[in-house]
């Protein structure tokens, strides 16, 4: 589309022939939306700025008016079910807030803070879209929905829990502006092609982040009372060869009990607020939802059964005792105790114990239009963050499934494994490592730990060093950056709605938000913390505080 910046309005003019007689106009005064038959003249003596944009993500209303996110950069990253998929490389909010002068000084201050949150949203990573295909539904679900669903506009086909801009699109949907509605997901999309035994194959991994309890690592943990969990991601691995199409779906998500870790500048904040009374209902609702959507559920719990994580292990196991059945199974596997830091090959013992159940869950496969196999269940994997141990384990399960699928297609012999196909094996590892990094960056701010094992099949010295830097990076983000990111996520997801006349959310007990006082907050936090931490921990905090002041 071509964006016209006129004095009183923004006009978006389709240039791809999709809506030749209709332009979208957005008032720069208050954000009112309308359609036009043509682009108005900007005036005889006025220079009108225009630029190419690739879609409108919706609209959000704050105190002074409206703000419209438009996609100003994109990169084609592959094809999903026959249609191109694009990564958002640049996002910009158009300001329609010319009534800013009507606000009180307090409201102007709050609006400035809201706008800082929108700037944070502009840097959101891992956003993907397609103009022609719904990315929110996995292949089996989409095919099961049939042609009736496919005749609907994309936003009506979409699985709302995976729709990143669901809240932003509400006004567009109410105004029935279907031709301008662009569904966007957050997650990962990776694709590669290879040749296996003289046959071309295409491998794709697509991950979809759930928006119901979206957040950052320490600021959004566990489940809510409805059973929605933090860092819930559905990952679909797809293999295509000739007329064959096959997919294998897994999910990850925070331990579905009510718990949190309040950021307090310690490296591992204490796990608190274990609401044991409300936990059974939250766990039940979570697994009922999974069973309805995916079939049989295997909950693979990788957290430490001792130490600081032990309290969660005990609470999760106790809650699962009440709902375990033939269709819902709980499998604890103390990853760190069994595998340590280097012996990840011991995951093969885990797979051997699960293989019969995994065989019953199966995978999805079609040959042309014929459905050969359906996936009848799901593995739900978690560790404490659902990042590092989870990435390693999910890639192992995906590897085993891929080998079975290739045998079913007749591309692999009965005893053949990925290790014997160097090119495909290398690309498989890279795709899963990149997928893990994408998901980790969105939740923790850094690439995944243990990524060297996923990428190379072994732990490396450089990987251990990188893990150290990433661990320090997570500490920094948790304590000094992720609060702002969490507020931005809640704003764009509609978990917090701005209304004039409501109390300011940026004042706590009479003190201004620390976001306005970076120097004072840095010294205050450092001074208090250095009296309670060890020398080593104190030095880390001091370095971070100095970073805040300098950068």
C-alpha positions in Angstrom: 0.0 0.0 0.0 1.0 3.6 -0.4 0.7 5.8 2.7 -0.2 9.4 2.1 0.5 11.8 5.0 -2.0 14.6 4.4 -2.4 17.5 6.8 -5.6 16.3 8.4 -5.5 12.5 7.7 -3.5 9.5 6.8 -4.7 7.7 3.6 -3.7 4.1 2.8 -4.0 3.4 -0.9 -3.8 -0.3 -2.1 -1.4 -0.7 -4.9 -1.7 -4.4 -5.5 -5.1 -4.3 -7.2 -6.9 -5.9 -4.3 -9.1 -3.0 -3.5 -8.8 -0.6 -6.5 -11.8 1.5 -5.6 -11.3 1.9 -1.8 -8.8 3.7 0.3 -8.5 3.8 4.0 -8.6 7.2 5.7 -7.6 7.8 9.3 -8.1 11.2 10.9 -5.0 12.7 12.4 -7.1 14.6 14.9 -8.8 11.7 16.6 -8.2 8.5 14.7 -11.7 8.2 13.1 -11.7 5.6 10.4 -13.4 5.9 7.0 -13.1 4.7 3.4 -12.6 6.9 0.4 -13.0 6.3 -3.3 -9.8 8.1 -4.1 -6.8 9.9 -2.5 -7.8 13.6 -1.7 -5.6 16.4 -3.0 -3.1 17.6 -0.6 -3.4 21.3 -1.7 -1.8 23.2 -4.5 1.1 24.5 -2.5 1.6 21.6 -0.1 4.2 18.9 -0.4 2.7 15.5 0.5 4.9 12.8 1.9 4.3 9.3 0.7 5.9 5.9 1.5 5.3 2.3 0.8 3.9 0.2 3.6 2.9 -3.5 3.7 -0.1 -3.6 6.0 -2.0 -2.1 8.9 -1.9 -4.0 12.2 -4.9 -2.3 13.7 -5.5 0.7 15.9 -5.2 1.5 19.6 -6.8 4.4 21.5 -5.1 6.2 24.3 -5.8 9.5 26.1 -5.1 12.0 23.4 -6.4 10.0 20.4 -5.4 7.0 18.4 -2.2 5.3 17.2 -2.1 3.1 14.1 0.7 0.5 13.7 1.7 0.0 10.1 4.3 -2.4 8.7 7.1 -0.5 7.1 9.5 -3.4 6.5 9.0 -7.0 5.7 11.1 -10.0 4.6 9.8 -13.1 2.9 10.9 -16.1 4.9 9.2 -19.0 3.2 5.9 -20.6 2.1 3.2 -22.1 4.3 0.4 -24.2 2.6 1.1 -22.6 -0.7 1.3 -18.9 0.3 4.3 -16.6 1.0 5.0 -15.9 4.7 6.7 -12.6 5.7 8.5 -11.5 8.8 7.9 -8.0 10.1 11.2 -6.2 10.1 9.9 -2.7 10.9 6.7 -1.5 12.6 5.7 2.2 13.1 2.8 3.8 15.0 1.1 6.7 13.1 0.1 9.3 15.7 -3.5 10.6 15.5 -3.3 12.7 18.6 -3.8 16.3 17.7 -6.1 16.7 20.8 -3.0 16.4 23.0 -3.4 20.0 24.0 -6.8 19.2 25.6 -5.2 17.0 28.2 -4.3 18.0 31.8 -0.6 18.1 32.7 -1.0 14.7 34.5 -2.7 13.2 31.4 0.1 14.5 29.1 2.6 12.9 31.4 0.7 9.6 31.3 0.3 9.8 27.5 4.0 10.2 27.1 4.5 7.0 29.1 1.9 5.2 27.0 3.7 6.4 23.9 7.0 5.0 25.3 5.2 1.6 25.6 4.2 1.9 21.9 7.9 2.5 21.0 8.6 -0.7 22.9 6.0 -2.5 20.8 7.6 -1.2 17.6 10.7 -3.3 18.5 8.6 -6.5 19.0 10.4 -9.5 17.6 9.1 -12.6 15.8 6.0 -11.2 14.1 4.9 -13.0 10.9 2.0 -12.7 8.5 0.6 -13.9 5.2 -1.8 -12.1 2.9 -3.5 -15.3 1.7 -3.2 -18.1 4.4 -4.1 -18.2 8.0 -1.0 -18.8 10.1 -2.7 -19.4 13.4 -4.1 -22.9 12.6 -1.9 -25.9 12.3 -2.3 -28.0 9.2 -4.4 -30.8 10.7 -6.8 -28.2 12.3 -7.1 -26.2 9.1 -7.8 -29.3 6.9 -10.3 -30.5 9.5 -12.1 -27.2 9.3 -12.8 -27.8 5.6 -13.6 -25.5 2.7 -16.4 -23.7 4.6 -13.8 -22.0 6.9 -11.5 -21.2 4.0 -14.2 -19.1 2.3 -14.2 -16.7 5.3 -11.9 -13.7 5.6 -8.5 -14.5 7.2 -9.3 -12.9 10.6 -12.5 -15.1 10.9 -10.5 -18.2 10.1 -7.9 -17.3 12.8 -7.4 -19.1 16.1 -7.9 -16.1 18.4 -5.4 -17.3 21.1 -2.5 -17.1 18.6 -3.6 -13.8 17.0 -1.0 -11.2 18.1 -3.0 -8.2 17.0 -6.5 -9.5 18.0 -7.2 -6.5 20.2 -5.7 -4.0 17.8 -8.0 -5.3 15.0 -11.3 -4.9 16.9 -12.3 -1.5 15.4 -11.4 -2.7 11.9 -13.5 -5.8 12.4 -16.5 -3.8 13.7 -16.2 -1.4 10.7 -16.1 -4.5 8.4 -12.9 -3.3 6.7 -12.0 -6.9 5.7 -9.6 -5.9 2.9 -7.4 -4.0 5.3 -7.4 -6.6 8.2 -4.1 -8.4 8.4 -3.8 -11.2 11.0 -0.3 -11.4 12.6 1.2 -14.1 14.8 4.2 -14.0 17.1 6.6 -16.9 17.3 9.0 -18.3 14.7 9.0 -19.4 11.1 12.0 -21.4 9.7 12.2 -23.3 6.5 14.9 -25.2 4.5 15.1 -27.6 1.5 17.3 -30.6 1.1 17.8 -33.7 -1.0 17.4 -37.1 0.7 18.1 -40.3 -1.2 17.7 -38.4 -4.5 14.3 -37.0 -3.4 13.7 -33.4 -2.6 12.2 -32.6 0.8 11.2 -29.3 2.4 11.4 -28.9 6.2 9.4 -26.1 8.0 9.0 -25.2 11.6 6.4 -22.7 12.7 5.7 -21.7 16.3 2.7 -19.7 17.5 2.7 -17.8 20.8 -0.5 -17.7 22.8 -1.6 -14.1 23.7 -3.9 -15.1 26.6 -1.2 -14.8 29.2 1.6 -13.2 27.2 4.5 -11.7 29.0 8.2 -11.7 29.9 10.1 -14.3 31.9 10.0 -13.2 35.5 6.9 -10.9 35.1 4.6 -13.6 33.8 4.7 -17.1 35.4 2.4 -20.0 35.9 -1.3 -20.1 35.2 -4.2 -17.8 35.9 -7.5 -19.0 37.4 -8.8 -19.9 33.9 -5.9 -22.3 33.2 -4.1 -20.0 30.7 -0.4 -20.3 31.2 2.6 -18.1 30.5 4.9 -18.8 27.5 2.4 -21.1 25.9 3.7 -21.9 22.4 2.5 -24.4 19.8 5.2 -25.6 17.5 4.5 -27.5 14.2 7.2 -29.3 12.3 6.2 -29.9 8.6 7.9 -32.2 6.1 6.9 -32.0 2.4 8.1 -34.4 -0.3 6.4 -34.9 -3.7 2.7 -35.4 -2.9 3.3 -36.1 0.8 2.6 -33.5 3.4 3.2 -34.3 7.1 3.2 -32.4 10.3 4.0 -33.0 14.0 2.7 -30.6 16.7 4.1 -30.1 20.2 3.3 -27.5 22.8 5.1 -25.9 25.7 3.8 -23.8 28.6 4.6 -22.7 32.1 3.8 -25.0 35.0 0.0 -24.6 35.1 -0.3 -23.8 38.8 -0.7 -20.4 40.4 2.8 -19.2 41.2 5.2 -16.3 40.6 8.7 -15.1 41.1 8.8 -11.5 42.2 11.9 -9.6 40.8 14.1 -8.6 43.7 17.6 -8.3 42.1 18.6 -11.8 43.3 19.7 -14.2 40.5 16.9 -16.6 41.2 14.0 -14.9 43.0 12.1 -17.0 45.5 9.1 -18.9 44.1 6.1 -17.5 45.9 2.3 -17.3 46.1 1.7 -20.9 45.5 -2.1 -20.8 45.7 -2.6 -24.4 46.5 -6.4 -24.1 47.0 -7.0 -22.6 43.5 -4.4 -24.8 41.8 -6.5 -28.0 41.2 -9.1 -26.0 39.3 -6.6 -24.2 37.2 -4.7 -27.4 36.3 -8.0 -29.1 35.4 -9.2 -26.3 33.2 -5.8 -26.2 31.4 -5.7 -29.9 30.6 -9.3 -30.0 29.7 -8.6 -27.3 27.1 -5.6 -29.2 25.8 -7.5 -32.5 25.6 -10.4 -30.8 23.7 -8.0 -29.3 21.1 -5.4 -31.9 20.7 -6.6 -35.3 22.0 -4.5 -37.3 24.5 -2.0 -35.2 26.5 1.4 -36.3 27.8 2.7 -33.7 30.3 6.5 -33.9 30.3 7.8 -32.1 33.4 11.6 -31.4 33.2 12.1 -29.2 36.3 14.4 -30.1 39.2 12.7 -32.3 41.8 14.9 -30.9 44.5 16.2 -27.4 45.4 14.4 -24.2 44.6 12.3 -25.8 41.9 11.3 -28.7 44.1 8.3 -26.9 45.6 6.8 -26.6 42.1 7.6 -30.2 41.3 5.7 -31.4 44.3 2.7 -29.1 43.7 2.4 -30.0 40.0 2.7 -33.7 40.7 0.1 -33.5 43.4 -2.3 -31.6 41.2 -1.8 -34.1 38.3 -2.7 -37.0 40.5 -6.3 -35.9 40.5 -6.7 -35.7 36.7 -4.3 -38.4 35.4 -6.2 -40.9 33.2 -5.7 -42.9 30.1 -6.0 -39.7 28.1 -3.9 -37.4 30.4 -0.5 -38.7 31.5 2.1 -37.0 33.7 5.8 -37.8 33.2 8.4 -36.2 35.6 12.0 -36.2 34.3 14.6 -34.3 36.3 16.6 -33.1 33.3 19.5 -31.5 35.3 19.9 -34.5 37.6 19.8 -37.1 34.9 21.6 -35.3 32.1 23.7 -32.8 34.0 25.3 -30.1 31.8 26.9 -32.4 29.2 25.2 -35.8 29.0 22.2 -34.9 26.9 22.4 -38.2 25.1 20.6 -39.7 28.2 17.4 -38.2 26.7 17.3 -41.4 24.6 16.3 -43.2 27.8 13.4 -40.8 28.2 12.3 -41.4 24.6 12.5 -45.2 25.1 10.1 -44.9 28.0 7.7 -42.7 26.0 7.9 -44.4 22.5 4.8 -46.6 22.9 2.7 -43.6 23.9 4.2 -41.4 21.3 3.4 -44.0 18.6 -0.3 -43.9 19.7 -0.3 -40.1 19.4 1.2 -40.4 16.0 1.5 -37.5 13.5 -0.5 -35.9 10.6 0.1 -37.0 7.0 -1.6 -36.6 3.6 -0.8 -38.0 0.2 -2.3 -35.4 -2.3 -5.9 -35.0 -0.9 -5.9 -38.3 1.0 -5.4 -38.3 4.8 -3.1 -41.2 5.7 -2.6 -40.5 9.3 -3.9 -38.1 12.0 -2.2 -36.9 15.1 -4.3 -38.1 18.1 -2.5 -36.4 21.0 0.1 -33.9 22.1 3.2 -33.7 24.2 3.2 -30.8 26.5 6.7 -30.0 27.7 7.8 -27.6 30.4 10.8 -26.7 32.5 11.0 -23.7 34.8 11.1 -21.2 31.9 9.9 -23.5 29.1 12.9 -22.4 27.1 16.3 -24.2 27.3 15.6 -27.7 28.6 12.3 -27.6 26.7 14.1 -26.7 23.4 16.5 -29.6 23.7 13.7 -32.1 24.5 11.3 -30.9 21.9 14.0 -31.1 19.2 14.7 -34.7 20.2 11.1 -35.7 19.9 10.8 -33.9 16.6 13.8 -35.7 15.3 12.4 -39.1 16.2 9.0 -38.2 14.6 10.7 -36.9 11.4 12.6 -40.2 11.0 9.3 -42.1 11.3 7.5 -39.8 8.9 10.3 -40.2 6.3 10.1 -44.0 6.6 6.3 -43.8 6.1 6.9 -41.7 2.9 9.3 -44.4 1.6 12.2 -41.9 1.6 14.0 -43.6 4.6 14.7 -47.3 5.0 13.6 -49.0 8.2 16.9 -48.5 10.0 17.8 -45.2 8.5 18.3 -42.1 10.7 19.0 -38.4 10.2 22.7 -38.8 11.1 23.1 -40.6 7.8 21.9 -37.5 5.9 24.4 -34.8 6.6 22.7 -31.9 4.8 19.2 -32.6 6.2 20.6 -33.3 9.7 22.5 -30.0 9.7 19.5 -28.0 8.5 17.2 -29.7 11.0 19.5 -28.7 13.9 19.8 -25.2 12.6 16.1 -24.7 12.2 15.4 -26.0 15.7 18.1 -23.9 17.2 16.9 -20.8 15.5 13.3 -21.6 16.6 14.5 -22.0 20.2 16.3 -18.7 20.0 13.3 -16.8 18.6 11.0 -18.1 21.4 13.6 -17.4 24.1 14.3 -13.8 22.9 10.6 -13.0 23.1 10.2 -14.3 26.6 13.6 -13.7 28.3 15.4 -11.2 26.0 18.3 -13.5 25.1 18.9 -16.5 22.9 18.2 -19.9 24.4 20.8 -21.6 26.6 22.1 -25.0 25.6 21.5 -23.9 22.0 24.9 -25.4 21.0 23.6 -28.9 21.7 20.5 -28.3 19.5 22.6 -26.7 16.7 25.6 -29.1 16.7 24.4 -32.2 18.6 27.0 -31.6 21.4 28.0 -29.1 24.0 30.9 -26.8 23.0 33.2 -24.5 24.9 31.9 -21.5 23.0 28.4 -22.6 23.8 29.1 -22.7 27.5 30.6 -19.2 27.3 27.6 -17.9 25.4 25.3 -19.4 28.0 27.2 -17.5 30.7 26.6 -14.2 28.8 23.0 -15.0 28.1 22.4 -15.8 31.8 23.8 -12.4 32.8 21.7 -10.8 30.1 18.6 -12.4 31.5 19.4 -11.1 34.9 19.7 -7.6 33.5 16.5 -7.8 31.4 14.5 -9.3 34.3 15.4 -6.5 36.7 15.7 -3.4 34.5 14.0 -3.9 31.1 11.2 -6.5 31.3 8.8 -4.5 33.4 8.5 -2.0 30.6 8.2 -4.8 28.0 5.5 -6.4 30.1 3.5 -3.2 30.3 3.8 -2.9 26.5 2.6 -6.4 25.9 -0.4 -6.0 28.2 -1.3 -2.7 26.4 -1.2 -4.2 22.9 -2.9 -7.4 24.0 -5.8 -5.4 25.6 -5.1 -6.8 29.0 -5.0 -3.1 30.1 -7.4 -0.6 28.4 -6.7 3.1 28.6 -9.7 5.2 29.7 -9.8 9.0 30.5 -10.8 9.6 34.0 -9.3 6.5 35.4 -6.5 6.7 38.0 -3.0 6.9 36.6 -1.3 3.5 36.5 2.1 5.2 36.8 1.9 6.3 40.4 2.5 3.9 43.2 2.0 5.1 46.8 2.7 8.7 45.8 6.0 8.0 44.1 6.5 8.6 40.4 7.3 5.6 38.2 10.9 4.6 38.3 10.8 4.9 34.5 11.0 8.7 35.0 13.9 8.5 37.4 16.6 6.3 35.9 19.5 7.9 37.8 17.8 7.9 41.2 16.4 4.4 40.8 19.7 3.0 39.7 21.6 4.4 42.8 18.7 3.6 45.2 18.4 0.0 44.0 22.2 -0.5 44.1 22.6 1.0 47.5 19.9 -1.1 49.1 21.0 -4.3 47.3 24.7 -4.0 48.1 24.0 -4.3 51.8 22.3 -7.7 51.4 24.2 -9.4 48.6 27.5 -11.2 48.4 30.5 -9.4 47.0 30.1 -11.2 43.7 26.4 -10.5 43.4 26.9 -6.9 44.4 29.5 -6.3 41.7 27.1 -7.6 39.1 24.4 -5.2 40.3 26.8 -2.3 40.4 28.0 -2.9 36.8 24.3 -3.1 35.7 23.5 0.2 37.5 26.4 1.9 35.9 25.2 0.6 32.5 21.8 2.2 33.2 23.4 5.5 33.8 25.7 5.5 30.9 23.6 3.9 28.2 
